[in-house]
């Protein structure tokens, strides 16, 4: 029976394996798009949800207007995460139901916008149109 010689110590073998995996992992991580790419400005739900979660974890009240804007999203998950974040930060929901129809959500969305103005929070800036040079 053939057995390869084990001249290297277990510690050396472990280091060799690690040295082989670290560059591969770094390359793989660099190839994947960032979850936060685009954040609130993204039209895709995943970056918006990631941005909302970041606001919730950091408790950054200056970002509340951007979260309020997400209450008007077409994506249910974005709306659910937005109201969850707002409730965590403010203790309020203003009767907002993320599963309601857009027409039913509108009054609560207006209450949130009014609340932002009363709290002195700047409204979320309107998305800028891209014009090629």
C-alpha positions as CSV (number, residue, x, y, z in Angstrom):
1,X,0.0,0.0,0.0
2,X,1.3,3.4,-1.0
3,X,1.4,6.2,1.7
4,X,2.6,9.7,0.8
5,X,5.3,10.9,3.0
6,X,4.1,13.3,5.7
7,X,7.3,15.3,6.0
8,X,5.4,18.5,6.8
9,X,4.0,19.1,10.3
10,X,0.2,19.4,10.8
11,X,0.8,23.1,11.4
12,X,2.6,23.5,8.1
13,X,-0.1,21.6,6.2
14,X,-2.8,23.8,7.8
15,X,-0.9,27.0,6.7
16,X,-0.6,25.7,3.1
17,X,-4.3,25.0,3.0
18,X,-5.1,28.4,4.3
19,X,-2.7,30.0,1.9
20,X,-4.5,28.3,-1.0
21,X,-8.0,29.3,0.2
22,X,-7.5,32.9,1.2
23,X,-6.7,34.2,-2.3
24,X,-9.6,32.2,-3.8
25,X,-12.0,33.6,-1.2
26,X,-10.8,37.1,-1.8
27,X,-11.3,36.8,-5.6
28,X,-14.8,35.3,-5.1
29,X,-15.8,38.1,-2.8
30,X,-14.5,40.8,-5.2
31,X,-16.5,39.4,-8.0
32,X,-19.9,39.6,-6.3
33,X,-21.8,42.9,-6.4
34,X,-22.2,44.6,-3.1
35,X,-25.6,44.2,-1.4
36,X,-25.5,47.9,-0.6
37,X,-24.7,49.0,-4.1
38,X,-27.2,51.7,-4.9
39,X,-28.7,51.7,-1.4
40,X,-31.9,53.9,-1.1
41,X,-31.3,55.2,-4.7
42,X,-31.5,51.7,-6.2
43,X,-34.6,50.5,-8.0
44,X,-33.9,47.0,-6.8
45,X,-35.4,45.8,-3.5
46,X,-32.3,44.0,-2.1
47,X,-30.1,47.2,-1.8
48,X,-33.0,49.2,-0.4
49,X,-33.7,46.6,2.2
50,X,-30.0,46.5,3.1
51,X,-29.9,50.3,3.4
52,X,-33.0,50.2,5.7
53,X,-31.5,47.5,7.8
54,X,-28.3,49.6,8.2
55,X,-30.3,52.6,9.3
56,X,-32.2,50.4,11.9
57,X,-28.9,48.9,13.3
58,X,-27.1,52.3,13.4
59,X,-30.3,54.1,14.7
60,X,-29.4,57.0,12.4
61,X,-32.5,59.2,12.7
62,X,-31.2,61.5,10.0
63,X,-32.0,58.8,7.4
64,X,-35.7,58.5,8.5
65,X,-36.9,60.5,5.4
66,X,-35.3,58.0,3.1
67,X,-36.9,55.1,5.0
68,X,-40.3,57.0,4.9
69,X,-39.9,57.2,1.1
70,X,-39.5,53.4,1.0
71,X,-43.1,53.1,2.4
72,X,-44.2,53.9,-1.1
73,X,-42.2,51.1,-2.7
74,X,-43.9,48.7,-5.0
75,X,-42.0,45.9,-3.3
76,X,-43.8,44.4,-0.2
77,X,-40.5,43.4,1.5
78,X,-39.2,46.9,1.2
79,X,-42.4,48.3,2.8
80,X,-42.3,45.7,5.6
81,X,-38.7,46.5,6.5
82,X,-39.3,50.2,6.2
83,X,-42.2,50.3,8.7
84,X,-40.3,47.9,11.0
85,X,-37.3,50.3,11.0
86,X,-39.5,53.3,11.6
87,X,-41.3,51.6,14.5
88,X,-38.0,50.6,16.0
89,X,-36.6,54.2,15.7
90,X,-39.7,56.2,16.6
91,X,-42.2,53.8,18.3
92,X,-44.8,54.9,15.7
93,X,-46.6,53.3,12.7
94,X,-49.3,56.0,12.1
95,X,-51.6,53.2,11.0
96,X,-49.4,52.2,8.1
97,X,-50.1,48.6,6.8
98,X,-47.5,47.4,4.3
99,X,-49.9,44.8,2.9
100,X,-52.7,47.4,2.1
101,X,-53.4,48.7,-1.3
102,X,-51.5,51.8,-2.5
103,X,-54.7,53.9,-2.0
104,X,-55.1,52.6,1.5
105,X,-51.4,53.2,2.4
106,X,-51.5,56.8,1.1
107,X,-53.0,58.5,4.2
108,X,-50.4,56.9,6.5
109,X,-47.6,57.8,4.2
110,X,-48.7,61.4,4.3
111,X,-48.8,61.3,8.1
112,X,-45.2,60.0,8.1
113,X,-44.2,62.9,5.7
114,X,-45.9,65.4,8.0
115,X,-44.2,63.9,11.0
116,X,-40.8,64.3,9.3
117,X,-41.4,67.9,8.6
118,X,-42.6,68.5,12.2
119,X,-39.5,66.8,13.6
120,X,-37.3,69.0,11.4
121,X,-36.0,66.1,9.3
122,X,-35.3,67.1,5.8
123,X,-37.5,65.4,3.2
124,X,-35.8,62.7,1.1
125,X,-34.3,64.4,-2.0
126,X,-35.9,63.6,-5.2
127,X,-34.0,61.1,-7.4
128,X,-31.8,63.0,-9.9
129,X,-32.3,62.2,-13.5
130,X,-29.2,61.0,-15.3
131,X,-28.3,63.1,-18.3
132,X,-25.3,61.9,-20.3
133,X,-22.7,64.5,-21.0
